Amino acid sequence: MITKEIFRCVKCGYEANADHNAAQNILRRAGLARMACQANLNRGRQQELAEAYNSSSIVV
């Protein structure tokens, strides 16, 4: 259900349909959460590789 309520920013005066504005905020936050999750996964992989390299029993 779409309402005709208007979102108005008290700081800058921006106006938009409240439902549309909320949907945009949800999508933006979901994207940021996904990027943060991916960064944590990558950081974990890098740490695992470093630990495996440091604990290897290869003698040169």
Helices and strands as residue ranges (DSSP letters): E 6-8, E 15-17, H 18-54
